[in-house]
Amino acid sequence: MTVTSATIDANTLYSKLTRFEERYAVLVAEDGSEIRWPIKNLPDQIQIGDSVELKINTKKIAEAQVEDEKYANMRKLLEELIN
């Protein structure tokens, strides 16, 4: 995979699916940089021209997000039980 400078908002890269080449989809960021992404790792219904967001997280951040979501679900359940 080739990554050059690209449009980045925090840890998100915004791009567009422009074409398919062999086993790869080519995503082009707003600044013209290209990323080759395995087609098998794309959502099933994606089409050429669709906007794509690529997010990069460390394992530690991803685990914290899962924990936050778990506690939010527990709080929601408790509120439903109280009401």
VOPA-832598 format. One record per residue (C-alpha): residue number from 1; residue in three letters; x, y, z. Coordinates in steps of 0.05 Angstrom, whole numbers, m for minus. Layout:
REM VOPA-832598
<rec NUM 'Ala' <X Y Z>>;
...
***
This chain:
REM VOPA-832598
<rec 1 'Met' <0 0 0>>;
<rec 2 'Thr' <27 69 m18>>;
<rec 3 'Val' <10 127 26>>;
<rec 4 'Thr' <34 198 14>>;
<rec 5 'Ser' <11 263 45>>;
<rec 6 'Ala' <m65 269 43>>;
<rec 7 'Thr' <m124 307 70>>;
<rec 8 'Ile' <m128 287 143>>;
<rec 9 'Asp' <m178 308 197>>;
<rec 10 'Ala' <m151 283 264>>;
<rec 11 'Asn' <m141 209 249>>;
<rec 12 'Thr' <m187 205 189>>;
<rec 13 'Leu' <m167 205 115>>;
<rec 14 'Tyr' <m223 226 68>>;
<rec 15 'Ser' <m219 198 m2>>;
<rec 16 'Lys' <m260 173 m61>>;
<rec 17 'Leu' <m260 104 m95>>;
<rec 18 'Thr' <m238 119 m166>>;
<rec 19 'Arg' <m224 51 m197>>;
<rec 20 'Phe' <m207 m22 m188>>;
<rec 21 'Glu' <m139 m52 m208>>;
<rec 22 'Glu' <m132 m127 m204>>;
<rec 23 'Arg' <m143 m144 m130>>;
<rec 24 'Tyr' <m141 m71 m107>>;
<rec 25 'Ala' <m186 m11 m103>>;
<rec 26 'Val' <m153 56 m115>>;
<rec 27 'Leu' <m174 110 m66>>;
<rec 28 'Val' <m155 181 m83>>;
<rec 29 'Ala' <m152 235 m29>>;
<rec 30 'Glu' <m170 307 m41>>;
<rec 31 'Asp' <m97 326 m52>>;
<rec 32 'Gly' <m90 272 m106>>;
<rec 33 'Ser' <m51 221 m65>>;
<rec 34 'Glu' <m71 149 m78>>;
<rec 35 'Ile' <m79 88 m34>>;
<rec 36 'Arg' <m86 18 m60>>;
<rec 37 'Trp' <m134 m21 m15>>;
<rec 38 'Pro' <m150 m95 m20>>;
<rec 39 'Ile' <m219 m104 m52>>;
<rec 40 'Lys' <m234 m161 m4>>;
<rec 41 'Asn' <m230 m110 54>>;
<rec 42 'Leu' <m282 m63 25>>;
<rec 43 'Pro' <m357 m61 43>>;
<rec 44 'Asp' <m399 m105 m3>>;
<rec 45 'Gln' <m441 m50 m35>>;
<rec 46 'Ile' <m385 0 m49>>;
<rec 47 'Gln' <m383 30 m120>>;
<rec 48 'Ile' <m335 73 m160>>;
<rec 49 'Gly' <m347 146 m140>>;
<rec 50 'Asp' <m366 130 m68>>;
<rec 51 'Ser' <m334 172 m14>>;
<rec 52 'Val' <m291 133 36>>;
<rec 53 'Glu' <m266 150 105>>;
<rec 54 'Leu' <m204 113 130>>;
<rec 55 'Lys' <m192 117 204>>;
<rec 56 'Ile' <m128 99 239>>;
<rec 57 'Asn' <m128 81 313>>;
<rec 58 'Thr' <m79 47 359>>;
<rec 59 'Lys' <m102 m17 393>>;
<rec 60 'Lys' <m105 22 459>>;
<rec 61 'Ile' <m153 74 430>>;
<rec 62 'Ala' <m197 21 397>>;
<rec 63 'Glu' <m202 m17 464>>;
<rec 64 'Ala' <m221 47 500>>;
<rec 65 'Gln' <m275 61 449>>;
<rec 66 'Val' <m304 m9 459>>;
<rec 67 'Glu' <m304 2 534>>;
<rec 68 'Asp' <m338 70 527>>;
<rec 69 'Glu' <m392 40 483>>;
<rec 70 'Lys' <m402 m17 532>>;
<rec 71 'Tyr' <m412 31 590>>;
<rec 72 'Ala' <m458 75 549>>;
<rec 73 'Asn' <m502 14 534>>;
<rec 74 'Met' <m502 m5 608>>;
<rec 75 'Arg' <m523 67 628>>;
<rec 76 'Lys' <m579 65 576>>;
<rec 77 'Leu' <m604 m2 604>>;
<rec 78 'Leu' <m602 25 675>>;
<rec 79 'Glu' <m641 87 655>>;
<rec 80 'Glu' <m694 43 621>>;
<rec 81 'Leu' <m700 1 684>>;
<rec 82 'Ile' <m707 63 729>>;
<rec 83 'Asn' <m760 95 684>>;
***
